[in-house]
Amino acid sequence: AYNVVENCLFSNIMAGFGLSIVCADSPHNIGQNMVRNNVFRDAPHILPNGAEAIVLYTEGLQKNNPLHSIVEGNVFDNWNGDEETVSVKSAMNIIRNNVFTNISRGSVSLRRETGNIVESNYFANVDIGVWVFGANHVIRNNIFLNTKREAVRLSGGGNLTAGDPVFETAKNNLIA
């Protein structure tokens, strides 16, 4: 893949995602995408689901499907489209050095898979900072100021549908 999305403005998105990176469930599609130095702002809450700023997703039910993408140096301001501002549904991604501000409903959600890193981000006036499902994630060196609910939420799992481990119990994660 080797795609780079940088220096873009995503603003007033009324339906759908700001940016969606989807990789087929195949060992030949390993991702390696870079999303850096973009601004995502002013997305109202209109739809009940599906208005994330960024989605990193590997299709299929295969476990531990890496995307190897990096999201860094972005600004997320007033993006209230979905409970997941950045939705990570793939393994082995890095979310670092981003700024999340004025988000009344949203979080960085490690929703599926394992081995993601969320580090050195700044969260201020947000709903939830990082919402953790699954195992072996690293959440470190982040700053959380004035969160509406939890700075870091460790999920107990549940809501498994069609054998798809969408909401796995958080376990064996490092938060430092």
N, C-alpha and C positions, 0 to 999 in steps of 0.2 A: 504494500500500500504506500507507505512513505509519503503521506499527505501533510501539508503544512497550511494551517489557517491562522493568519496573523494580521494584526493592525486593522481589524474590521470593527464596525459598529453594528450591533444587533439591538434595535430599539422599537418599542411599541409593537411587538409581535402579538397579534390578536388571536391566532390559532396555530396549533402545532408547536414544534420545537424551534428553538433558536438555531441549534446545530445538532445534527444527529450523525454519529459515526457508527455504522452497523457493519459487522464483519460476519460472513457466512461461517458456519460450524465446520471448518476445514483446517488441517494443519498447514496448508499452503497460504492461508489468509491470516497472517499473524498481526496485522495492524501496523504498529510503529508510526502512529500519527502524532503530530504536534499541534496543539492549540495554544497560541501565546499572544500576549499583548493585545487582547481584544476587549471591547466594552460591551456588556450585556445590561441593558437598562430599560426600565419603565414598561414591564409586561404586566398587565392587569390580570386578575383572577377572573377568567370568563368560563373556561371549560372545567368540568369536574376532574379531568385527568388529561395528561399529555401536553403540558405547556412548559416543559423543562427548558432551561437555557442550553444545557449540553447533556446529551445521552451518549454513553460509551457502552455499546451493546454487542455481544456475540450471539448470533442466532443459534437455535438448537438446544437440545437438552444435555449435551455433553458437559460434564463437570470440569471445572478448572480450565476453561477456554481463555487463553491469554489474548489481550488486545495490544498490550505494550504501548499504550498511548500516554502522552504527557500533556497536562493542562497546567499552564504556568503563566504568571504575570498578567492575569486577566482581572478585570473589575466587574463585579456583579452588583448593581445598585438598583434597588426598587424593582427587582424581578420577582413578582408574586404569582406567577402563572400556575405553579404546581408545588406540592409539598417537597418535591425534589428539585432543587435548583440545578445541581449537577447530579445526574443519576448514573451510577456506575454499575453496570450489569455485565461485567467481564472481569477477568483476572489480570493481575500484574500491570496496573496503571499507576501513574504518579500524578497527584493533584498538589501543586506546591506554589508558594509565593503569590497567591491570589488574594484579592480583597472582596469581602462580602459585606455589604452594608444595606441597611434599611429594607430588610426582607421580612415581611410580616408572616409569610407562610413559605417555608422552604429550608433546604439544608443541602449539604453534600451527603448523598445517600450511597453507602456501599451496600447495595441492595442484593447482590448475588455474587457468587464466586469468592475467590480468596486472594490473598497476597497483594492487596492494594496499599499504597502509601499516601497519606494525607499529611503534609508537613509544611510548616512555616507560612501558614495562611493567617489572615486577619479577619475576624468575624466581629462586627459591631451592629447592635440593634437588629438582630436576626431572631427568627423563631427557634430553630434548633441549629447548632453548628454542624455536627457530624452525626449521622444516623447510621449505626453499624449493624449489619447482618453478616453472617458468615464468619470465616476463620482466617487467622494468620495475617490480619491487616496491621499496619503500623500507623498510628496517629500520634504525631510528635511535634513539639515546638510551635504549636498554634497559639494564637491569642484570641480569647473569647471575652467580649465586653457586652454587657447588657443584653443577654439572651432572654427571649420571652419564655422559653421552656428550658430544656437541657442544653448545656454546651456540647456534651457528648451523650448520645442515647445508645445504650446497648440493648438490642432487641431480643426478646424471648422467642421469636419465631412465630410460626403458625401460618394459616392460610395457604397451605400447599395445594396447588391445583394441577391436575393432570400429570402428576409426578414431577412437576417443575419446581425446584427448590427456590422459589422467589423470595421467601421470607425465612431464611435459615437462622437458627439461634446463633447469637454472637458468642464465639468462644476462641480461646487462644490468641487474643489480640493484645497488642502493646499500645498503651496510651501513656505518653510521657511528656 
